[in-house]
Amino acid sequence: MKRPTECRSILYLRFDMHLGFEAELPEQLRRLLENITPRVQMIGPDSAVLDLTGALLYFHQDARGLTELGAVSWIMCEAR
C-alpha cells in the first residue's frame, strides 16, 4: 500500500528527430529507455514518458543522474 507521502518521479522526454528518420528508431529508443525503467510509454515517434520512481532507488541516482545514464547509453549504442 502506498503511503500518502510517496510521490512518483515522472520524466517527459522529447527527441530531436530529423526528417526521414528510420522507421524502427522509435522502437529502438523505447528498448533503450527500458534499460533504465520498464515503465516507458511512447507518445508518438518523438517523445516518451518514463516513471522513474523505482529506478531512482535501483540505480541510487536522482532524476538528473538517470537522464545522464541514458545519454551515456545512447552514445555507446551509437558508437557500435
C-alpha positions in Angstrom: 0.0 0.0 0.0 1.3 3.4 -0.9 2.0 5.9 1.9 0.3 9.3 1.4 3.7 11.0 1.4 5.1 8.9 -1.5 5.2 10.7 -4.9 6.0 9.5 -8.4 9.0 10.7 -10.4 7.9 11.2 -13.9 10.2 12.2 -16.8 9.0 13.6 -20.1 11.4 13.2 -23.0 11.2 14.8 -26.4 13.7 13.6 -29.0 15.0 15.8 -31.8 14.1 13.6 -34.7 15.3 14.7 -38.1 13.1 14.3 -41.2 13.5 11.0 -42.8 14.4 9.1 -39.6 14.4 5.3 -39.8 11.0 3.7 -39.1 12.5 1.5 -36.4 14.1 4.3 -34.5 11.2 4.9 -32.0 11.2 1.2 -31.1 15.0 1.3 -30.6 14.5 4.3 -28.3 11.8 2.5 -26.3 14.1 -0.5 -25.8 17.0 1.7 -24.8 14.8 3.6 -22.2 13.5 0.2 -20.9 17.1 -0.4 -19.7 16.5 2.3 -17.2 12.9 1.6 -16.3 10.3 -0.8 -17.6 7.7 1.9 -17.2 8.0 3.6 -20.6 5.2 5.0 -22.6 6.0 6.3 -26.1 3.9 9.3 -27.1 4.2 9.4 -30.9 7.6 8.7 -32.5 9.4 11.6 -30.9 8.5 11.7 -27.2 8.2 9.4 -24.2 7.0 9.4 -20.6 9.0 7.4 -18.0 8.1 6.6 -14.5 11.5 6.7 -12.7 10.2 6.1 -9.2 11.6 2.5 -8.8 14.7 3.2 -11.0 15.8 6.0 -8.7 16.1 3.5 -5.8 17.6 0.8 -8.0 20.3 2.9 -9.6 20.9 5.1 -6.5 20.6 8.2 -8.7 18.4 11.2 -8.8 16.4 12.0 -12.0 19.3 14.0 -13.5 21.7 11.2 -12.9 19.3 8.8 -14.6 19.0 11.0 -17.7 22.8 11.3 -17.8 23.0 7.5 -17.6 20.5 7.3 -20.5 22.6 9.7 -22.5 25.7 7.7 -22.0 23.9 4.5 -23.0 22.7 6.2 -26.2 26.2 7.4 -27.1 27.6 3.9 -26.5 24.9 2.4 -28.8 25.7 5.0 -31.5 29.4 4.1 -31.3 28.8 0.4 -32.1 
